[in-house]
Amino acid sequence: MTIAWAERDRILARPKAAELRRIAPGAELLVLRGCGHVPMNDEPEMVARVLLEGSSRAM
């Protein structure tokens, strides 16, 4: 599982890493650098890459 959070999201506060580790201990935590609340608009190629990499590991 990958949990990706936008670095500059001003709508939703980024959860603390310790909190996420407790909820999903095996998850990869990833900060989407330079992205706001809608990272698909800010960096579509980065978001696509994160999704493709995560789905390829799941198989």
CHARMM-style PDB file with segment names, atoms N, HN, CA, C and O in Angstrom:
ATOM      1  N   MET     1       0.841  -1.166   0.000  1.00  0.00      PROA
ATOM      2  CA  MET     1       0.000   0.000   0.000  1.00  0.00      PROA
ATOM      3  C   MET     1       0.894   1.239   0.000  1.00  0.00      PROA
ATOM      4  O   MET     1       1.908   1.294   0.695  1.00  0.00      PROA
ATOM      5  N   THR     2       0.504   2.207  -0.776  1.00  0.00      PROA
ATOM      6  HN  THR     2      -0.320   2.163  -1.341  1.00  0.00      PROA
ATOM      7  CA  THR     2       1.193   3.489  -0.808  1.00  0.00      PROA
ATOM      8  C   THR     2       0.231   4.574  -0.334  1.00  0.00      PROA
ATOM      9  O   THR     2      -0.895   4.673  -0.823  1.00  0.00      PROA
ATOM     10  N   ILE     3       0.674   5.369   0.602  1.00  0.00      PROA
ATOM     11  HN  ILE     3       1.589   5.288   0.998  1.00  0.00      PROA
ATOM     12  CA  ILE     3      -0.102   6.529   1.053  1.00  0.00      PROA
ATOM     13  C   ILE     3       0.652   7.754   0.564  1.00  0.00      PROA
ATOM     14  O   ILE     3       1.748   8.050   1.040  1.00  0.00      PROA
ATOM     15  N   ALA     4       0.064   8.460  -0.379  1.00  0.00      PROA
ATOM     16  HN  ALA     4      -0.826   8.221  -0.765  1.00  0.00      PROA
ATOM     17  CA  ALA     4       0.686   9.657  -0.944  1.00  0.00      PROA
ATOM     18  C   ALA     4      -0.107  10.880  -0.497  1.00  0.00      PROA
ATOM     19  O   ALA     4      -1.338  10.892  -0.532  1.00  0.00      PROA
ATOM     20  N   TRP     5       0.623  11.901  -0.080  1.00  0.00      PROA
ATOM     21  HN  TRP     5       1.622  11.891  -0.052  1.00  0.00      PROA
ATOM     22  CA  TRP     5      -0.022  13.117   0.413  1.00  0.00      PROA
ATOM     23  C   TRP     5       0.626  14.326  -0.246  1.00  0.00      PROA
ATOM     24  O   TRP     5       1.849  14.397  -0.366  1.00  0.00      PROA
ATOM     25  N   ALA     6      -0.193  15.264  -0.668  1.00  0.00      PROA
ATOM     26  HN  ALA     6      -1.187  15.206  -0.571  1.00  0.00      PROA
ATOM     27  CA  ALA     6       0.312  16.473  -1.321  1.00  0.00      PROA
ATOM     28  C   ALA     6       0.995  17.386  -0.306  1.00  0.00      PROA
ATOM     29  O   ALA     6       0.442  17.683   0.753  1.00  0.00      PROA
ATOM     30  N   GLU     7       2.183  17.815  -0.640  1.00  0.00      PROA
ATOM     31  HN  GLU     7       2.633  17.574  -1.500  1.00  0.00      PROA
ATOM     32  CA  GLU     7       2.994  18.650   0.251  1.00  0.00      PROA
ATOM     33  C   GLU     7       2.315  19.975   0.593  1.00  0.00      PROA
ATOM     34  O   GLU     7       2.411  20.445   1.726  1.00  0.00      PROA
ATOM     35  N   ARG     8       1.635  20.574  -0.372  1.00  0.00      PROA
ATOM     36  HN  ARG     8       1.557  20.192  -1.293  1.00  0.00      PROA
ATOM     37  CA  ARG     8       1.051  21.908  -0.173  1.00  0.00      PROA
ATOM     38  C   ARG     8      -0.472  21.892  -0.059  1.00  0.00      PROA
ATOM     39  O   ARG     8      -1.127  22.885  -0.375  1.00  0.00      PROA
ATOM     40  N   ASP     9      -1.032  20.782   0.386  1.00  0.00      PROA
ATOM     41  HN  ASP     9      -0.500  19.976   0.642  1.00  0.00      PROA
ATOM     42  CA  ASP     9      -2.486  20.699   0.541  1.00  0.00      PROA
ATOM     43  C   ASP     9      -2.918  21.606   1.678  1.00  0.00      PROA
ATOM     44  O   ASP     9      -2.539  21.384   2.829  1.00  0.00      PROA
ATOM     45  N   ARG    10      -3.699  22.615   1.371  1.00  0.00      PROA
ATOM     46  HN  ARG    10      -4.007  22.795   0.437  1.00  0.00      PROA
ATOM     47  CA  ARG    10      -4.160  23.559   2.389  1.00  0.00      PROA
ATOM     48  C   ARG    10      -5.588  23.243   2.857  1.00  0.00      PROA
ATOM     49  O   ARG    10      -6.134  23.935   3.715  1.00  0.00      PROA
ATOM     50  N   ILE    11      -6.180  22.196   2.286  1.00  0.00      PROA
ATOM     51  HN  ILE    11      -5.736  21.633   1.588  1.00  0.00      PROA
ATOM     52  CA  ILE    11      -7.538  21.799   2.664  1.00  0.00      PROA
ATOM     53  C   ILE    11      -7.479  20.690   3.727  1.00  0.00      PROA
ATOM     54  O   ILE    11      -8.158  20.754   4.751  1.00  0.00      PROA
ATOM     55  N   LEU    12      -6.653  19.679   3.454  1.00  0.00      PROA
ATOM     56  HN  LEU    12      -6.102  19.628   2.622  1.00  0.00      PROA
ATOM     57  CA  LEU    12      -6.532  18.544   4.378  1.00  0.00      PROA
ATOM     58  C   LEU    12      -5.136  18.546   4.991  1.00  0.00      PROA
ATOM     59  O   LEU    12      -4.135  18.563   4.274  1.00  0.00      PROA
ATOM     60  N   ALA    13      -5.077  18.528   6.291  1.00  0.00      PROA
ATOM     61  HN  ALA    13      -5.890  18.514   6.874  1.00  0.00      PROA
ATOM     62  CA  ALA    13      -3.786  18.501   6.978  1.00  0.00      PROA
ATOM     63  C   ALA    13      -3.124  17.146   6.785  1.00  0.00      PROA
ATOM     64  O   ALA    13      -3.788  16.110   6.810  1.00  0.00      PROA
ATOM     65  N   ARG    14      -1.820  17.163   6.595  1.00  0.00      PROA
ATOM     66  HN  ARG    14      -1.280  18.005   6.575  1.00  0.00      PROA
ATOM     67  CA  ARG    14      -1.078  15.911   6.423  1.00  0.00      PROA
ATOM     68  C   ARG    14      -1.048  15.170   7.759  1.00  0.00      PROA
ATOM     69  O   ARG    14      -0.669  15.749   8.778  1.00  0.00      PROA
ATOM     70  N   PRO    15      -1.437  13.914   7.762  1.00  0.00      PROA
ATOM     71  CA  PRO    15      -1.385  13.151   9.016  1.00  0.00      PROA
ATOM     72  C   PRO    15       0.070  12.915   9.432  1.00  0.00      PROA
ATOM     73  O   PRO    15       0.976  12.940   8.600  1.00  0.00      PROA
ATOM     74  N   LYS    16       0.270  12.694  10.698  1.00  0.00      PROA
ATOM     75  HN  LYS    16      -0.466  12.674  11.374  1.00  0.00      PROA
ATOM     76  CA  LYS    16       1.606  12.413  11.205  1.00  0.00      PROA
ATOM     77  C   LYS    16       2.027  11.007  10.771  1.00  0.00      PROA
ATOM     78  O   LYS    16       1.208  10.089  10.743  1.00  0.00      PROA
ATOM     79  N   ALA    17       3.297  10.849  10.438  1.00  0.00      PROA
ATOM     80  HN  ALA    17       3.962  11.595  10.461  1.00  0.00      PROA
ATOM     81  CA  ALA    17       3.811   9.561   9.973  1.00  0.00      PROA
ATOM     82  C   ALA    17       3.552   8.462  11.003  1.00  0.00      PROA
ATOM     83  O   ALA    17       3.206   7.339  10.635  1.00  0.00      PROA
ATOM     84  N   ALA    18       3.716   8.773  12.278  1.00  0.00      PROA
ATOM     85  HN  ALA    18       3.998   9.684  12.577  1.00  0.00      PROA
ATOM     86  CA  ALA    18       3.501   7.765  13.324  1.00  0.00      PROA
ATOM     87  C   ALA    18       2.052   7.276  13.323  1.00  0.00      PROA
ATOM     88  O   ALA    18       1.780   6.095  13.535  1.00  0.00      PROA
ATOM     89  N   GLU    19       1.144   8.194  13.085  1.00  0.00      PROA
ATOM     90  HN  GLU    19       1.365   9.154  12.913  1.00  0.00      PROA
ATOM     91  CA  GLU    19      -0.278   7.848  13.014  1.00  0.00      PROA
ATOM     92  C   GLU    19      -0.534   6.877  11.854  1.00  0.00      PROA
ATOM     93  O   GLU    19      -1.240   5.878  12.001  1.00  0.00      PROA
ATOM     94  N   LEU    20       0.057   7.198  10.705  1.00  0.00      PROA
ATOM     95  HN  LEU    20       0.630   8.009  10.586  1.00  0.00      PROA
ATOM     96  CA  LEU    20      -0.124   6.343   9.533  1.00  0.00      PROA
ATOM     97  C   LEU    20       0.531   4.983   9.743  1.00  0.00      PROA
ATOM     98  O   LEU    20      -0.021   3.965   9.324  1.00  0.00      PROA
ATOM     99  N   ARG    21       1.680   4.947  10.372  1.00  0.00      PROA
ATOM    100  HN  ARG    21       2.128   5.774  10.712  1.00  0.00      PROA
ATOM    101  CA  ARG    21       2.363   3.670  10.652  1.00  0.00      PROA
ATOM    102  C   ARG    21       1.509   2.783  11.550  1.00  0.00      PROA
ATOM    103  O   ARG    21       1.499   1.561  11.398  1.00  0.00      PROA
ATOM    104  N   ARG    22       0.800   3.399  12.479  1.00  0.00      PROA
ATOM    105  HN  ARG    22       0.809   4.391  12.602  1.00  0.00      PROA
ATOM    106  CA  ARG    22      -0.065   2.623  13.375  1.00  0.00      PROA
ATOM    107  C   ARG    22      -1.235   2.033  12.593  1.00  0.00      PROA
ATOM    108  O   ARG    22      -1.608   0.881  12.814  1.00  0.00      PROA
ATOM    109  N   ILE    23      -1.813   2.808  11.686  1.00  0.00      PROA
ATOM    110  HN  ILE    23      -1.510   3.744  11.506  1.00  0.00      PROA
ATOM    111  CA  ILE    23      -2.974   2.378  10.915  1.00  0.00      PROA
ATOM    112  C   ILE    23      -2.593   1.375   9.824  1.00  0.00      PROA
ATOM    113  O   ILE    23      -3.283   0.378   9.612  1.00  0.00      PROA
ATOM    114  N   ALA    24      -1.487   1.657   9.140  1.00  0.00      PROA
ATOM    115  HN  ALA    24      -0.926   2.468   9.312  1.00  0.00      PROA
ATOM    116  CA  ALA    24      -1.056   0.814   8.020  1.00  0.00      PROA
ATOM    117  C   ALA    24       0.447   0.584   8.141  1.00  0.00      PROA
ATOM    118  O   ALA    24       1.227   1.255   7.465  1.00  0.00      PROA
ATOM    119  N   PRO    25       0.867  -0.355   8.994  1.00  0.00      PROA
ATOM    120  CA  PRO    25       2.288  -0.525   9.303  1.00  0.00      PROA
ATOM    121  C   PRO    25       3.181  -0.818   8.092  1.00  0.00      PROA
ATOM    122  O   PRO    25       4.346  -0.420   8.089  1.00  0.00      PROA
ATOM    123  N   GLY    26       2.682  -1.482   7.097  1.00  0.00      PROA
ATOM    124  HN  GLY    26       1.736  -1.806   7.099  1.00  0.00      PROA
ATOM    125  CA  GLY    26       3.522  -1.832   5.955  1.00  0.00      PROA
ATOM    126  C   GLY    26       3.473  -0.841   4.809  1.00  0.00      PROA
ATOM    127  O   GLY    26       4.090  -1.069   3.768  1.00  0.00      PROA
ATOM    128  N   ALA    27       2.761   0.238   4.978  1.00  0.00      PROA
ATOM    129  HN  ALA    27       2.259   0.423   5.823  1.00  0.00      PROA
ATOM    130  CA  ALA    27       2.557   1.185   3.873  1.00  0.00      PROA
ATOM    131  C   ALA    27       3.809   2.008   3.594  1.00  0.00      PROA
ATOM    132  O   ALA    27       4.588   2.325   4.493  1.00  0.00      PROA
ATOM    133  N   GLU    28       3.974   2.340   2.324  1.00  0.00      PROA
ATOM    134  HN  GLU    28       3.341   2.083   1.593  1.00  0.00      PROA
ATOM    135  CA  GLU    28       5.007   3.295   1.928  1.00  0.00      PROA
ATOM    136  C   GLU    28       4.393   4.679   2.051  1.00  0.00      PROA
ATOM    137  O   GLU    28       3.305   4.924   1.529  1.00  0.00      PROA
ATOM    138  N   LEU    29       5.077   5.583   2.733  1.00  0.00      PROA
ATOM    139  HN  LEU    29       5.961   5.384   3.157  1.00  0.00      PROA
ATOM    140  CA  LEU    29       4.588   6.944   2.899  1.00  0.00      PROA
ATOM    141  C   LEU    29       5.326   7.840   1.917  1.00  0.00      PROA
ATOM    142  O   LEU    29       6.556   7.841   1.868  1.00  0.00      PROA
ATOM    143  N   LEU    30       4.575   8.594   1.142  1.00  0.00      PROA
ATOM    144  HN  LEU    30       3.576   8.593   1.182  1.00  0.00      PROA
ATOM    145  CA  LEU    30       5.159   9.393   0.080  1.00  0.00      PROA
ATOM    146  C   LEU    30       4.562  10.791   0.090  1.00  0.00      PROA
ATOM    147  O   LEU    30       3.342  10.950   0.120  1.00  0.00      PROA
ATOM    148  N   VAL    31       5.419  11.802   0.065  1.00  0.00      PROA
ATOM    149  HN  VAL    31       6.410  11.672   0.040  1.00  0.00      PROA
ATOM    150  CA  VAL    31       4.967  13.194  -0.016  1.00  0.00      PROA
ATOM    151  C   VAL    31       5.110  13.633  -1.468  1.00  0.00      PROA
ATOM    152  O   VAL    31       6.183  13.508  -2.058  1.00  0.00      PROA
ATOM    153  N   LEU    32       4.033  14.143  -2.037  1.00  0.00      PROA
ATOM    154  HN  LEU    32       3.161  14.244  -1.558  1.00  0.00      PROA
ATOM    155  CA  LEU    32       4.043  14.631  -3.412  1.00  0.00      PROA
ATOM    156  C   LEU    32       4.534  16.069  -3.386  1.00  0.00      PROA
ATOM    157  O   LEU    32       3.761  16.999  -3.156  1.00  0.00      PROA
ATOM    158  N   ARG    33       5.818  16.237  -3.622  1.00  0.00      PROA
ATOM    159  HN  ARG    33       6.446  15.482  -3.808  1.00  0.00      PROA
ATOM    160  CA  ARG    33       6.478  17.544  -3.535  1.00  0.00      PROA
ATOM    161  C   ARG    33       5.892  18.532  -4.540  1.00  0.00      PROA
ATOM    162  O   ARG    33       5.698  18.210  -5.712  1.00  0.00      PROA
ATOM    163  N   GLY    34       5.616  19.737  -4.054  1.00  0.00      PROA
ATOM    164  HN  GLY    34       5.774  19.998  -3.102  1.00  0.00      PROA
ATOM    165  CA  GLY    34       5.144  20.816  -4.904  1.00  0.00      PROA
ATOM    166  C   GLY    34       3.671  20.739  -5.269  1.00  0.00      PROA
ATOM    167  O   GLY    34       3.181  21.589  -6.013  1.00  0.00      PROA
ATOM    168  N   CYS    35       2.955  19.748  -4.768  1.00  0.00      PROA
ATOM    169  HN  CYS    35       3.353  19.057  -4.164  1.00  0.00      PROA
ATOM    170  CA  CYS    35       1.545  19.567  -5.131  1.00  0.00      PROA
ATOM    171  C   CYS    35       0.620  20.156  -4.077  1.00  0.00      PROA
ATOM    172  O   CYS    35       0.934  20.166  -2.886  1.00  0.00      PROA
ATOM    173  N   GLY    36      -0.521  20.645  -4.536  1.00  0.00      PROA
ATOM    174  HN  GLY    36      -0.776  20.636  -5.503  1.00  0.00      PROA
ATOM    175  CA  GLY    36      -1.568  21.143  -3.657  1.00  0.00      PROA
ATOM    176  C   GLY    36      -2.664  20.102  -3.490  1.00  0.00      PROA
ATOM    177  O   GLY    36      -2.421  18.906  -3.654  1.00  0.00      PROA
ATOM    178  N   HSD    37      -3.854  20.549  -3.168  1.00  0.00      PROA
ATOM    179  HN  HSD    37      -4.051  21.520  -3.035  1.00  0.00      PROA
ATOM    180  CA  HSD    37      -4.972  19.675  -2.843  1.00  0.00      PROA
ATOM    181  C   HSD    37      -5.373  18.736  -3.990  1.00  0.00      PROA
ATOM    182  O   HSD    37      -5.901  17.652  -3.741  1.00  0.00      PROA
ATOM    183  N   VAL    38      -5.133  19.135  -5.213  1.00  0.00      PROA
ATOM    184  HN  VAL    38      -4.704  20.015  -5.415  1.00  0.00      PROA
ATOM    185  CA  VAL    38      -5.487  18.285  -6.363  1.00  0.00      PROA
ATOM    186  C   VAL    38      -4.189  17.983  -7.138  1.00  0.00      PROA
ATOM    187  O   VAL    38      -3.914  18.612  -8.160  1.00  0.00      PROA
ATOM    188  N   PRO    39      -3.407  17.029  -6.650  1.00  0.00      PROA
ATOM    189  CA  PRO    39      -2.106  16.774  -7.261  1.00  0.00      PROA
ATOM    190  C   PRO    39      -2.195  16.310  -8.717  1.00  0.00      PROA
ATOM    191  O   PRO    39      -1.240  16.483  -9.474  1.00  0.00      PROA
ATOM    192  N   MET    40      -3.314  15.732  -9.116  1.00  0.00      PROA
ATOM    193  HN  MET    40      -4.090  15.592  -8.501  1.00  0.00      PROA
ATOM    194  CA  MET    40      -3.483  15.299 -10.504  1.00  0.00      PROA
ATOM    195  C   MET    40      -3.429  16.491 -11.456  1.00  0.00      PROA
ATOM    196  O   MET    40      -3.017  16.344 -12.606  1.00  0.00      PROA
ATOM    197  N   ASN    41      -3.834  17.654 -10.994  1.00  0.00      PROA
ATOM    198  HN  ASN    41      -4.169  17.773 -10.059  1.00  0.00      PROA
ATOM    199  CA  ASN    41      -3.752  18.864 -11.818  1.00  0.00      PROA
ATOM    200  C   ASN    41      -2.360  19.469 -11.782  1.00  0.00      PROA
ATOM    201  O   ASN    41      -1.869  19.966 -12.796  1.00  0.00      PROA
ATOM    202  N   ASP    42      -1.722  19.429 -10.621  1.00  0.00      PROA
ATOM    203  HN  ASP    42      -2.121  19.026  -9.797  1.00  0.00      PROA
ATOM    204  CA  ASP    42      -0.409  20.054 -10.453  1.00  0.00      PROA
ATOM    205  C   ASP    42       0.694  19.261 -11.152  1.00  0.00      PROA
ATOM    206  O   ASP    42       1.524  19.833 -11.859  1.00  0.00      PROA
ATOM    207  N   GLU    43       0.700  17.964 -10.955  1.00  0.00      PROA
ATOM    208  HN  GLU    43       0.026  17.499 -10.381  1.00  0.00      PROA
ATOM    209  CA  GLU    43       1.772  17.103 -11.470  1.00  0.00      PROA
ATOM    210  C   GLU    43       1.188  15.778 -11.977  1.00  0.00      PROA
ATOM    211  O   GLU    43       1.399  14.737 -11.356  1.00  0.00      PROA
ATOM    212  N   PRO    44       0.457  15.805 -13.098  1.00  0.00      PROA
ATOM    213  CA  PRO    44      -0.200  14.583 -13.568  1.00  0.00      PROA
ATOM    214  C   PRO    44       0.762  13.430 -13.847  1.00  0.00      PROA
ATOM    215  O   PRO    44       0.430  12.274 -13.584  1.00  0.00      PROA
ATOM    216  N   GLU    45       1.941  13.727 -14.371  1.00  0.00      PROA
ATOM    217  HN  GLU    45       2.211  14.666 -14.585  1.00  0.00      PROA
ATOM    218  CA  GLU    45       2.889  12.646 -14.661  1.00  0.00      PROA
ATOM    219  C   GLU    45       3.408  11.993 -13.388  1.00  0.00      PROA
ATOM    220  O   GLU    45       3.583  10.775 -13.342  1.00  0.00      PROA
ATOM    221  N   MET    46       3.657  12.793 -12.352  1.00  0.00      PROA
ATOM    222  HN  MET    46       3.515  13.782 -12.389  1.00  0.00      PROA
ATOM    223  CA  MET    46       4.121  12.246 -11.081  1.00  0.00      PROA
ATOM    224  C   MET    46       3.048  11.350 -10.463  1.00  0.00      PROA
ATOM    225  O   MET    46       3.346  10.255  -9.986  1.00  0.00      PROA
ATOM    226  N   VAL    47       1.811  11.814 -10.471  1.00  0.00      PROA
ATOM    227  HN  VAL    47       1.568  12.703 -10.858  1.00  0.00      PROA
ATOM    228  CA  VAL    47       0.715  11.033  -9.891  1.00  0.00      PROA
ATOM    229  C   VAL    47       0.544   9.728 -10.669  1.00  0.00      PROA
ATOM    230  O   VAL    47       0.356   8.673 -10.063  1.00  0.00      PROA
ATOM    231  N   ALA    48       0.604   9.783 -11.991  1.00  0.00      PROA
ATOM    232  HN  ALA    48       0.757  10.640 -12.483  1.00  0.00      PROA
ATOM    233  CA  ALA    48       0.487   8.567 -12.807  1.00  0.00      PROA
ATOM    234  C   ALA    48       1.613   7.593 -12.470  1.00  0.00      PROA
ATOM    235  O   ALA    48       1.381   6.390 -12.350  1.00  0.00      PROA
ATOM    236  N   ARG    49       2.823   8.109 -12.320  1.00  0.00      PROA
ATOM    237  HN  ARG    49       3.012   9.086 -12.417  1.00  0.00      PROA
ATOM    238  CA  ARG    49       3.973   7.261 -11.991  1.00  0.00      PROA
ATOM    239  C   ARG    49       3.779   6.579 -10.634  1.00  0.00      PROA
ATOM    240  O   ARG    49       4.054   5.388 -10.490  1.00  0.00      PROA
ATOM    241  N   VAL    50       3.305   7.339  -9.637  1.00  0.00      PROA
ATOM    242  HN  VAL    50       3.082   8.307  -9.754  1.00  0.00      PROA
ATOM    243  CA  VAL    50       3.061   6.771  -8.302  1.00  0.00      PROA
ATOM    244  C   VAL    50       2.018   5.656  -8.380  1.00  0.00      PROA
ATOM    245  O   VAL    50       2.183   4.598  -7.773  1.00  0.00      PROA
ATOM    246  N   LEU    51       0.954   5.900  -9.126  1.00  0.00      PROA
ATOM    247  HN  LEU    51       0.821   6.759  -9.620  1.00  0.00      PROA
ATOM    248  CA  LEU    51      -0.106   4.888  -9.262  1.00  0.00      PROA
ATOM    249  C   LEU    51       0.400   3.649  -9.990  1.00  0.00      PROA
ATOM    250  O   LEU    51       0.115   2.527  -9.572  1.00  0.00      PROA
ATOM    251  N   LEU    52       1.137   3.838 -11.058  1.00  0.00      PROA
ATOM    252  HN  LEU    52       1.369   4.749 -11.397  1.00  0.00      PROA
ATOM    253  CA  LEU    52       1.642   2.694 -11.829  1.00  0.00      PROA
ATOM    254  C   LEU    52       2.670   1.891 -11.029  1.00  0.00      PROA
ATOM    255  O   LEU    52       2.645   0.660 -11.043  1.00  0.00      PROA
ATOM    256  N   GLU    53       3.562   2.578 -10.340  1.00  0.00      PROA
ATOM    257  HN  GLU    53       3.582   3.578 -10.328  1.00  0.00      PROA
ATOM    258  CA  GLU    53       4.549   1.865  -9.517  1.00  0.00      PROA
ATOM    259  C   GLU    53       3.885   1.085  -8.393  1.00  0.00      PROA
ATOM    260  O   GLU    53       4.256  -0.054  -8.114  1.00  0.00      PROA
ATOM    261  N   GLY    54       2.907   1.700  -7.755  1.00  0.00      PROA
ATOM    262  HN  GLY    54       2.606   2.626  -7.982  1.00  0.00      PROA
ATOM    263  CA  GLY    54       2.196   1.015  -6.666  1.00  0.00      PROA
ATOM    264  C   GLY    54       1.423  -0.190  -7.161  1.00  0.00      PROA
ATOM    265  O   GLY    54       1.407  -1.229  -6.502  1.00  0.00      PROA
ATOM    266  N   SER    55       0.778  -0.064  -8.321  1.00  0.00      PROA
ATOM    267  HN  SER    55       0.792   0.780  -8.857  1.00  0.00      PROA
ATOM    268  CA  SER    55      -0.004  -1.189  -8.827  1.00  0.00      PROA
ATOM    269  C   SER    55       0.888  -2.310  -9.336  1.00  0.00      PROA
ATOM    270  O   SER    55       0.496  -3.475  -9.284  1.00  0.00      PROA
ATOM    271  N   SER    56       2.082  -1.983  -9.828  1.00  0.00      PROA
ATOM    272  HN  SER    56       2.401  -1.036  -9.870  1.00  0.00      PROA
ATOM    273  CA  SER    56       2.977  -3.047 -10.309  1.00  0.00      PROA
ATOM    274  C   SER    56       3.547  -3.858  -9.149  1.00  0.00      PROA
ATOM    275  O   SER    56       3.820  -5.048  -9.305  1.00  0.00      PROA
ATOM    276  N   ARG    57       3.733  -3.224  -7.982  1.00  0.00      PROA
ATOM    277  HN  ARG    57       3.512  -2.257  -7.855  1.00  0.00      PROA
ATOM    278  CA  ARG    57       4.219  -3.951  -6.803  1.00  0.00      PROA
ATOM    279  C   ARG    57       3.149  -4.860  -6.228  1.00  0.00      PROA
ATOM    280  O   ARG    57       3.468  -5.868  -5.598  1.00  0.00      PROA
ATOM    281  N   ALA    58       1.895  -4.521  -6.435  1.00  0.00      PROA
ATOM    282  HN  ALA    58       1.636  -3.702  -6.947  1.00  0.00      PROA
ATOM    283  CA  ALA    58       0.785  -5.281  -5.847  1.00  0.00      PROA
ATOM    284  C   ALA    58       0.588  -6.630  -6.526  1.00  0.00      PROA
ATOM    285  O   ALA    58      -0.062  -7.516  -5.972  1.00  0.00      PROA
ATOM    286  N   MET    59       1.133  -6.784  -7.694  1.00  0.00      PROA
ATOM    287  HN  MET    59       1.662  -6.064  -8.144  1.00  0.00      PROA
ATOM    288  CA  MET    59       0.899  -8.021  -8.456  1.00  0.00      PROA
ATOM    289  C   MET    59       1.854  -9.114  -8.110  1.00  0.00      PROA
ATOM    290  OT1 MET    59       1.772 -10.206  -8.673  1.00  0.00      PROA
TER     291      MET     59
END
